[in-house]
Amino acid sequence: MKKLRVVVLGTGNVSSYAVQAITGRPDMEIVGVWAHKETAGDMIGKDAGELRGGSGPIGVSITGEVDDLLALKPDCVLIGINIPNMDDVAVPMLEPFLRAGVNVVGTTLAMIYPPAHANKESVARLQKAAEEGGASMYISGIHPGFACDHLPAMILTCANKVESVSAFELFNFSQAPNEWEMRDGRGFGMPMDFKPLSDNPGFMIATWGPCVEYLAAALGYKVERFVTKYDKFLTDRDLQVGYGTIKAGTVGAVRLEVTGYIDGREAITVGSVNRMANDLAPDWPIGPSEAMYRISVKGSPNLDCDFIFDRNDGAYGYSAVALRAANAIPYVCDAKPGLLTSLDLPLTLPHGAFRG
């Protein structure tokens, strides 16, 4: 079996687990890894097997030069970086790969459903590059992505008449290691009047709205308008979390919702209920696991699904995010050129899953 040559962009949680997941696969191999010089410059020159979750050297040195990776002529690039100005960094980085005929998979860019992406210029640039190079690009994700687009779509194959669809992340984030995402992105540990990135209707619609539009399109409809909601709950005690301490009197739980209207009524809602302790916000939805997604279809028939993550693998969900993209690589390499969605691909099952 010819192994697909894969380059990974990024050295954070998702990218690190992607390297770990692909290493040892019968159908893929890591040939290059990129680190951002400003935020992860200390990783440059190290062996990619030393990234989080790695089991030892794999003979691939991390570089800060994209041109070095282009010269490797990979079959596919996996991008897992997560930064505020994503389009500004990722789009010019991915364009030369696509123009060179290198396929792209990833978990970022909010391009789960490209027609709904907020930055139309970015979509046009990437589409043009893909067409020029005859390459394919697929952004997968877990949340947003999969748990609030593809998984609900699969469940809807059992539906007849639909009144509403909802998909919620129900997570205890107390061990999450990403301080910027938890504090500045979601508002944990901040005063009630602090406005995090997620507490912005435009950001919520740009990030989660494409999942709503994906589901609407899959059912043959268009979203007429969006309504967003963001709630916060203060902790009454200090909380020790994965990146430090959340002080009493600051935000310890957050809830966000993005609802799309169809035919003048609430139709599709995606969102999250996130806590730093299970007893916070007791009136908000909570499930049997600290790491799960709850899908609910009201209609004929009613359909409900709890999708639960294993919290014992130490990956805190990042491994599943990475695997959703990594497993898609062989299918994306065989797909038609252009920007793809989950509707364009077969089930992206892992090859050689029962290997020793």
C-alpha positions as CSV (number, residue, x, y, z in Angstrom):
1,M,0.0,0.0,0.0
2,K,1.3,3.4,-1.0
3,K,1.4,5.7,2.0
4,L,0.0,9.2,1.7
5,R,2.6,11.8,2.6
6,V,1.1,14.2,5.2
7,V,2.2,17.6,6.5
8,V,0.7,19.0,9.8
9,L,0.4,22.7,10.3
10,G,0.6,23.7,14.0
11,T,2.0,22.2,17.2
12,G,-1.0,22.8,19.5
13,N,-3.4,20.3,21.0
14,V,-5.2,19.3,17.8
15,S,-2.1,19.2,15.6
16,S,-0.1,17.3,18.2
17,Y,-2.7,14.5,18.4
18,A,-2.9,14.5,14.6
19,V,0.8,13.7,14.4
20,Q,0.3,11.0,17.1
21,A,-2.7,9.5,15.3
22,I,-1.1,9.3,11.8
23,T,2.2,8.0,13.0
24,G,2.2,4.2,12.5
25,R,-0.8,4.2,10.2
26,P,-0.6,1.7,7.3
27,D,-1.9,4.3,4.8
28,M,-0.3,7.5,5.9
29,E,3.0,9.0,7.1
30,I,4.1,12.3,8.6
31,V,6.7,13.9,6.5
32,G,6.7,17.5,7.9
33,V,5.4,19.6,10.7
34,W,5.2,23.4,10.9
35,A,5.4,25.6,14.0
36,H,4.5,29.3,14.2
37,K,7.7,31.2,14.8
38,E,6.1,33.7,17.1
39,T,3.9,31.5,19.3
40,A,5.7,28.1,19.1
41,G,9.3,29.1,18.1
42,D,10.7,26.9,20.8
43,M,9.4,23.8,19.0
44,I,11.4,24.5,15.8
45,G,14.1,21.9,15.3
46,K,12.6,19.4,17.7
47,D,11.4,16.0,16.6
48,A,7.7,16.0,15.9
49,G,7.3,12.8,18.0
50,E,8.0,15.0,21.1
51,L,4.7,16.9,20.7
52,R,2.0,16.3,23.2
53,G,0.8,12.7,23.2
54,G,3.8,11.5,21.3
55,S,5.6,8.2,22.1
56,G,9.0,9.1,20.9
57,P,11.1,10.4,18.0
58,I,9.7,9.8,14.5
59,G,12.6,11.3,12.5
60,V,10.7,14.4,11.4
61,S,12.1,17.8,12.5
62,I,9.6,20.7,13.1
63,T,10.2,23.7,10.8
64,G,9.0,27.3,10.8
65,E,9.3,27.6,7.0
66,V,6.2,26.8,4.9
67,D,8.4,26.6,1.7
68,D,10.3,23.7,3.3
69,L,7.1,21.8,3.6
70,L,6.0,22.6,0.0
71,A,9.3,21.2,-1.2
72,L,8.4,17.8,0.3
73,K,5.6,17.5,-2.2
74,P,3.0,16.0,0.3
75,D,-0.3,14.5,-0.7
76,C,-2.2,16.3,2.0
77,V,-1.9,19.0,4.6
78,L,-3.7,18.9,7.9
79,I,-4.2,22.3,9.6
80,G,-5.1,22.4,13.3
81,I,-4.1,25.8,14.4
82,N,-6.5,27.9,16.5
83,I,-5.9,31.6,16.7
84,P,-8.1,34.7,16.6
85,N,-7.1,36.0,13.1
86,M,-7.5,32.6,11.5
87,D,-8.3,33.7,7.9
88,D,-5.4,36.2,7.9
89,V,-2.9,33.5,8.7
90,A,-4.4,30.3,7.3
91,V,-5.7,31.4,3.9
92,P,-2.3,32.7,2.5
93,M,-0.6,29.7,4.0
94,L,-2.9,27.2,2.4
95,E,-3.2,28.8,-1.1
96,P,0.3,27.7,-2.3
97,F,-0.4,24.1,-1.2
98,L,-3.7,24.0,-3.0
99,R,-2.2,25.6,-6.1
100,A,0.5,23.0,-6.0
101,G,-2.1,20.2,-6.0
102,V,-1.8,19.4,-2.3
103,N,-5.1,18.5,-0.7
104,V,-6.1,20.1,2.6
105,V,-8.0,18.8,5.7
106,G,-8.4,20.7,8.9
107,T,-10.4,21.6,11.9
108,T,-10.3,25.4,11.7
109,L,-11.4,28.3,9.5
110,A,-15.1,27.7,10.3
111,M,-15.4,26.3,6.7
112,I,-17.5,23.3,7.7
113,Y,-20.0,24.7,5.2
114,P,-18.1,27.1,2.9
115,P,-21.2,28.7,1.3
116,A,-22.0,30.1,4.8
117,H,-18.5,31.2,5.7
118,A,-18.5,34.9,6.9
119,N,-15.5,35.9,4.8
120,K,-16.5,35.4,1.2
121,E,-13.2,36.6,-0.1
122,S,-11.4,33.8,1.8
123,V,-13.7,31.2,0.3
124,A,-13.2,32.6,-3.2
125,R,-9.4,32.6,-2.8
126,L,-9.2,29.1,-1.5
127,Q,-11.7,27.8,-4.2
128,K,-9.7,29.5,-6.9
129,A,-6.4,28.0,-5.6
130,A,-8.0,24.5,-5.4
131,E,-9.3,24.8,-8.9
132,E,-5.9,25.9,-10.2
133,G,-4.2,23.0,-8.5
134,G,-6.9,20.3,-9.0
135,A,-6.9,19.8,-5.2
136,S,-9.5,19.3,-2.6
137,M,-10.1,21.0,0.8
138,Y,-12.3,19.7,3.7
139,I,-12.7,21.3,7.1
140,S,-14.2,18.8,9.6
141,G,-14.2,19.9,13.2
142,I,-16.1,18.4,16.2
143,H,-17.8,21.4,17.7
144,P,-18.5,23.3,15.5
145,G,-18.5,20.4,13.1
146,F,-19.6,16.8,13.2
147,A,-21.5,16.9,16.5
148,C,-23.7,19.8,15.3
149,D,-23.8,19.1,11.5
150,H,-22.9,15.7,10.2
151,L,-24.1,13.7,13.3
152,P,-27.5,15.4,13.4
153,A,-27.8,14.9,9.6
154,M,-27.2,11.2,10.0
155,I,-29.9,11.1,12.8
156,L,-32.3,12.9,10.5
157,T,-32.1,10.1,8.0
158,C,-34.5,8.4,10.5
159,A,-37.0,11.3,10.5
160,N,-40.2,12.1,8.7
161,K,-41.7,15.4,9.8
162,V,-39.3,17.7,11.7
163,E,-40.4,20.5,14.1
164,S,-37.0,21.4,15.4
165,V,-33.4,20.1,15.7
166,S,-30.9,20.9,18.4
167,A,-27.3,20.0,19.0
168,F,-25.5,21.0,22.2
169,E,-22.1,20.5,23.6
170,L,-22.3,19.6,27.3
171,F,-18.8,19.8,28.7
172,N,-17.0,20.3,32.0
173,F,-13.9,22.3,30.9
174,S,-12.1,22.2,34.3
175,Q,-9.1,20.3,32.9
176,A,-8.9,22.2,29.5
177,P,-5.3,23.4,29.1
178,N,-6.0,26.3,26.7
179,E,-6.1,29.4,28.8
180,W,-6.7,31.9,25.9
181,E,-9.7,29.9,24.6
182,M,-11.2,29.5,28.1
183,R,-10.7,33.0,29.3
184,D,-10.7,35.3,26.3
185,G,-12.7,33.1,24.0
186,R,-15.4,31.9,26.5
187,G,-15.1,34.2,29.5
188,F,-14.3,31.8,32.2
189,G,-12.6,33.4,35.3
190,M,-13.6,36.8,34.1
191,P,-16.1,39.4,35.7
192,M,-19.7,39.3,34.6
193,D,-19.3,42.5,32.6
194,F,-16.3,41.1,30.6
195,K,-17.3,40.4,27.0
196,P,-15.4,37.4,25.6
197,L,-15.1,36.6,22.0
198,S,-18.0,34.1,22.1
199,D,-20.3,36.7,23.6
200,N,-20.7,38.4,20.3
201,P,-23.6,37.7,17.9
202,G,-21.5,38.2,14.8
203,F,-18.9,35.8,16.1
204,M,-21.4,33.2,17.1
205,I,-23.2,33.3,13.8
206,A,-19.9,33.2,11.9
207,T,-18.6,30.2,14.0
208,W,-21.7,28.1,14.6
209,G,-24.1,29.5,12.0
210,P,-22.5,27.4,9.2
211,C,-23.6,24.2,11.0
212,V,-27.2,25.6,11.1
213,E,-27.0,26.4,7.4
214,Y,-25.5,23.0,6.6
215,L,-28.4,21.2,8.3
216,A,-30.9,23.5,6.6
217,A,-29.3,22.9,3.2
218,A,-29.2,19.1,3.8
219,L,-32.9,19.2,4.4
220,G,-33.5,21.4,1.4
221,Y,-34.1,24.7,3.1
222,K,-32.5,28.1,3.7
223,V,-32.1,29.9,7.0
224,E,-34.1,33.1,7.1
225,R,-32.5,34.7,10.1
226,F,-30.5,33.9,13.2
227,V,-31.1,34.6,16.9
228,T,-28.2,34.3,19.4
229,K,-28.1,33.9,23.2
230,Y,-25.2,34.0,25.6
231,D,-25.6,33.4,29.4
232,K,-23.0,33.4,32.2
233,F,-23.1,32.0,35.7
234,L,-20.7,33.0,38.5
235,T,-18.9,30.6,40.7
236,D,-19.3,31.1,44.5
237,R,-15.8,29.6,45.3
238,D,-12.3,29.4,43.9
239,L,-11.9,26.7,41.3
240,Q,-8.6,25.0,40.4
241,V,-8.7,24.3,36.7
242,G,-6.3,23.0,34.0
243,Y,-4.6,26.4,33.5
244,G,-4.7,27.9,37.0
245,T,-7.4,29.3,39.3
246,I,-10.8,30.7,38.6
247,K,-11.6,33.1,41.5
248,A,-14.9,33.2,43.4
249,G,-17.3,35.8,41.9
250,T,-16.1,35.3,38.3
251,V,-17.7,33.3,35.5
252,G,-17.7,29.6,36.1
253,A,-20.2,28.5,33.5
254,V,-21.4,29.8,30.1
255,R,-24.1,28.9,27.7
256,L,-24.5,30.0,24.1
257,E,-27.1,29.2,21.5
258,V,-27.4,30.0,17.8
259,T,-30.9,29.4,16.3
260,G,-31.8,29.5,12.7
261,Y,-35.4,30.3,11.6
262,I,-37.2,28.5,8.8
263,D,-40.7,29.3,7.7
264,G,-40.9,32.0,10.4
265,R,-40.2,29.7,13.4
266,E,-37.3,28.4,15.4
267,A,-36.0,25.4,13.5
268,I,-32.3,24.5,14.1
269,T,-30.4,25.4,17.3
270,V,-26.7,24.6,17.9
271,G,-24.8,25.7,21.0
272,S,-22.9,24.7,24.1
273,V,-23.3,24.5,27.9
274,N,-19.9,24.6,29.5
275,R,-19.0,24.4,33.2
276,M,-15.9,24.5,35.3
277,A,-17.7,22.5,38.0
278,N,-20.6,20.2,37.6
279,D,-22.8,21.9,40.3
280,L,-22.7,25.3,38.7
281,A,-25.7,26.6,36.8
282,P,-27.9,23.7,38.1
283,D,-30.9,24.8,36.0
284,W,-29.0,24.4,32.7
285,P,-28.9,21.2,30.8
286,I,-26.5,18.6,32.0
287,G,-25.9,15.0,31.0
288,P,-24.5,11.7,32.4
289,S,-21.0,12.5,31.2
290,E,-18.8,15.5,31.6
291,A,-17.8,15.4,27.9
292,M,-20.7,14.8,25.6
293,Y,-23.0,16.1,22.9
294,R,-26.8,15.9,23.0
295,I,-28.7,15.8,19.7
296,S,-32.5,16.1,19.8
297,V,-35.0,16.0,16.9
298,K,-38.6,16.9,17.7
299,G,-41.1,15.7,15.2
300,S,-42.3,12.4,13.8
301,P,-40.7,10.5,15.3
302,N,-38.9,12.2,18.1
303,L,-35.2,11.3,18.1
304,D,-32.6,11.8,20.8
305,C,-28.9,10.9,20.9
306,D,-26.1,11.4,23.5
307,F,-22.7,11.2,22.0
308,I,-20.1,10.7,24.8
309,F,-16.3,11.2,24.8
310,D,-13.9,9.1,26.7
311,R,-12.4,11.5,29.3
312,N,-9.8,8.9,30.5
313,D,-7.5,9.1,27.5
314,G,-5.9,12.3,28.7
315,A,-6.7,14.0,25.4
316,Y,-9.7,16.0,26.6
317,G,-11.5,15.6,23.3
318,Y,-8.7,17.0,21.2
319,S,-7.9,13.5,20.0
320,A,-11.4,13.0,18.5
321,V,-11.1,16.4,16.8
322,A,-7.8,15.5,15.3
323,L,-9.0,12.0,14.2
324,R,-12.1,13.5,12.5
325,A,-9.7,15.3,10.2
326,A,-7.0,12.7,10.0
327,N,-9.3,9.9,9.0
328,A,-10.7,12.0,6.2
329,I,-7.3,12.4,4.5
330,P,-7.5,9.3,2.1
331,Y,-11.1,10.2,1.1
332,V,-10.3,13.9,0.5
333,C,-7.3,12.9,-1.6
334,D,-9.7,10.8,-3.8
335,A,-12.4,13.4,-3.9
336,K,-13.3,15.9,-6.6
337,P,-11.3,19.2,-6.6
338,G,-12.7,22.2,-4.7
339,L,-14.0,23.1,-1.3
340,L,-15.9,20.1,0.2
341,T,-18.4,19.5,3.0
342,S,-19.3,16.2,4.8
343,L,-22.1,15.9,2.3
344,D,-19.5,15.4,-0.5
345,L,-17.7,12.5,1.2
346,P,-18.5,8.9,2.1
347,L,-18.2,7.8,5.7
348,T,-14.5,8.7,6.6
349,L,-13.8,5.5,8.5
350,P,-10.2,4.8,9.6
351,H,-8.1,2.4,7.5
352,G,-6.4,-0.4,9.4
353,A,-8.4,0.3,12.6
354,F,-7.8,-3.2,14.0
355,R,-4.0,-3.0,13.7
356,G,-1.9,-4.1,16.6
